[in-house]
Amino acid sequence: MTVSDPTFAIEPRHRQVARELYATARDLPLISPHGHVDPRLLADDEPFPDPARLLIVPDHYVTRMLLSQGIPPDRLGVPRRDGGPVETDPRAIWRLLADNWHLFRGTPSRLWLERTLKTVFDVETRLSGDTADDVYDAIAARLAEPGFRPRALFERFGIEVLATTESPTDDLEQHAKLAADGWGGPGGRVISTFRPDDVVDLDREDWFANIGRLGELAGQDTGTYAGYLAALRHRREAFIEAGTTCSDHGHPTARTEVLTAAEAAAIYERGLRGSASAADAETFRGHMLLEFARMSLDDGLVMQLHPGAVRDHNRRLHAAHGRDVGGDIPRATDYVHALRPLLDTYGMDPRLRVVVYTLDEYTFSRELAPLAGGYPALFLGAPWWFLDTPDAMRRFREAVTDSAGFYNTAGFVDDTRAFCSIPVRHDVSRRSDAAYLASLVVQDRLPMDEAVETMADLSYHLPKRIFRLDKAAK
């Protein structure tokens, strides 16, 4: 398998300039300010498991495509909620993917995996049913080498900072272990992100148990709304002491809401009694974004908003395998009206930073770019999830640059659980940005020296500054 040098540019002059720009940023350190890598991976630094459990089982992009063709997650080793039997033979799982590799033609999943095989594992063989065992054996042999343990790969990948994502109900034990080893803590190489969704969303079946755990960790009585807010502030302090610079909020919508303390407390009390309605839950989520913004003014955490996913749309998949296994679907999302209460209250305060992502790319030029161009607190997050592809990245730059420029965007965020794909995803983003900047250069719309500077900013300096990682990497 010969992996080419894609620049996502076709015309020869465009391609030449894109390659020159890409070369200026290719070796810059990687800033990964939002993702879902398990911190235990780096805290324990144990050898990776077999190729299937590393590259297939946890990758919902892969398992989702195979499910769409009638191959259930059980056959791919995805654990069941009920502990029921699933395929445990890693070679059988790998062969199943290889036999169906044609399903991924033209997809970013194929691009990412092929480039991971080549650039991380130095595997040249093209994956197919006939070559499945050869590719599996080559990867397995690499995984047995000391240089392929997590921390060694972290160094090799050139990662400067990696942020994981934890709930306020997490005791941060793994991050404490990383800090003890000189890898974590304030300014550390591996830090956490404060994601409070499971204690904010009254619709969750485990919400009541979660706020109980929150109260225990914080030493606060979450049986009252005032105690609940105090517990959240306490846990934010604990996260910040562990090196956290950002919070993250994955709400169904972008709605924000201004409530009085009495109105919020009344909804919270209905939640405690189990009588909160769906409307209550949506109102409370929107109000809590205002509360978290207020807390951010005090403690400096950068807010990230990831709205617009209909979670667990595939109910049978969720019932069998739980969350985050490929059952979520994008939805149309309003930002102009939904964010107005938050922006009216705090949008002009330079102390606040809010990075907004979307799964609804049609809002980039119509809503999000003009909003980011009009409020100093608001920045545009990178194309996310279904949009983190070369074509969608190009469309993103074309849609937002007219209104927001480059410097109201926050740089690339890989948002992945797949550790070995991190350098590949950043590389694809840098190639995509190089192609876009090259198009401006060849049209005489941007001088080459400014394009070079912008390339470095998009790849490295912007995410480091906007996510307040300036002091990261001891």
Number of C-alpha atoms within 10 A of each C-alpha: 13 11 15 7 8 14 24 20 20 11 9 9 12 22 20 16 21 27 20 15 27 26 16 14 22 17 11 15 16 23 27 27 27 24 20 18 19 15 23 14 16 20 22 13 13 14 16 15 13 19 22 23 20 16 19 21 22 19 19 19 17 22 23 18 17 20 17 10 10 9 16 16 23 20 18 27 22 23 20 17 12 10 9 10 12 15 14 16 14 20 17 17 20 23 21 18 24 21 15 15 16 13 16 15 10 9 13 19 16 17 18 20 19 21 25 21 24 17 16 20 18 14 22 16 16 18 23 18 16 12 14 20 17 15 23 20 14 17 19 17 14 17 20 14 10 13 14 19 18 21 19 13 16 20 11 13 18 14 19 21 25 24 24 23 24 20 21 29 22 15 16 17 12 19 24 17 18 23 20 12 11 13 22 27 25 21 20 23 23 29 30 29 29 27 21 23 17 21 22 23 22 26 18 13 10 12 18 21 11 18 23 18 18 26 22 14 17 23 14 19 18 22 15 15 19 14 16 22 18 18 23 23 19 19 24 26 15 18 28 21 12 23 24 28 26 29 26 23 22 19 21 18 22 25 24 23 20 18 16 10 11 10 12 18 17 16 21 23 15 15 20 18 10 12 13 18 14 11 11 20 20 20 18 26 24 24 23 21 24 20 16 20 23 16 17 21 16 12 15 18 27 25 26 25 20 20 24 21 20 16 18 18 14 14 13 11 18 19 13 17 21 17 14 13 22 23 19 17 14 17 15 16 20 17 20 17 13 16 19 17 19 21 21 10 13 21 23 14 13 12 16 21 25 26 23 23 23 28 22 19 20 15 19 25 20 15 16 27 24 18 25 24 21 15 17 19 22 27 25 26 22 23 27 21 15 15 18 22 21 22 12 16 21 18 18 20 22 13 19 24 18 13 19 22 13 18 17 25 25 25 28 27 23 25 21 19 16 18 18 23 21 24 24 21 24 19 20 22 26 27 26 25 26 31 27 22 26 30 20 15 19 16 10 10 12 14 14 18 11 11 19 19 14 21 24 18 19 22 27 22 20 23 23 23 14 20 23 19 25 13 11 21 16 13
